[in-house]
């Protein structure tokens, strides 16, 4: 069973905020605004990273790639978190 720890509430809140901003930026993307599309993609990457980081914090076992077998649920959570991290730009 997944037990939600208090320390993971901030990444969950960041994921909810990024999801709200991504949905609200769909209007800009539909109007053909190129920056709206980039803003949408940035918020989707932030939402992915924040949500799966919060899930990783709440796991009972630590995610260590040397020990986790490929195909386990912890491995997929880590991979999705890293995809969101890699998609988010590091500099403006």
N, C-alpha and C positions, 0 to 999 in steps of 0.2 A: 504494500500500500504506500502511496506517495504522501509523505508528511511534509507540509509546507512550513519551512523555517522562516523566521522573521527576516533574516539577512537576504532572502531571495525576493522579498517584496519590492525592492527598488528595481531590479531587472525586469520583474513582471510589469511594474508601472511604466518603465521605459518602453517595453514591448507594446503595451496598450496605447501609449501616446504615439509611438511610431505607426501603429496600425491606423489610428485616427488620422494622423497627418497623411498617410498614404491614401486613405479613402478620400480625404478632402482634396488631395492634389489630383485626383482623377479628373476633376473639372478642367484643370489647366492642361492636362494631357489630351483631353478630348478636343480642346480648342486648337490643337496643333502647336502649342507652345513647346519648344524644344526643352527649355529649362524645367518645365513641368514634368516632363518624362524623366529627366535626371533626378529631380526631387522625389518623384515616385519610387524610382529604383533605389535611391539612397535610403528612404524610409523603409522599404521592404527588406533591405539588407540589415538595417538596424533592428527591425522587428524580429527577424530570424535569429540574429546573434543574441539579442537580449533574452528572447523567450527560451531558447535552448540553453543559454548559460544559466538561467534561473532553474530550469529543469535539472541541469547537471549539478547545481548546488544542492538540490533536494534529493539526489540519489543516495542510497544507503552506502554503496561502495564507491570509492574514488575512481575516476576514469583515468586509467593508465594504459596507454596504447601498447606498451610492451606485454601486458598481461591480458588485456581484453581480446577475446577472439573476434575475428572479422565476422560480421553478421549478427553480433549480439546487439541488444537494444542500446546499451551504453555506448557502443562503438558508433551507431548511427546518430545518436544524440550529439556526440562529439564531432562527427563529420558535418552535420548540419550547422552546428555552431561555427565551425571553422569556415564553411562556405559563406555564412553571413559576415564573418570577420574579414574574409578576403575580398568580399564584394564592396565593403564600406571603404571609402578612401581614407588614407592616413593623413593627408594634408589637403588644405584647401587651395 
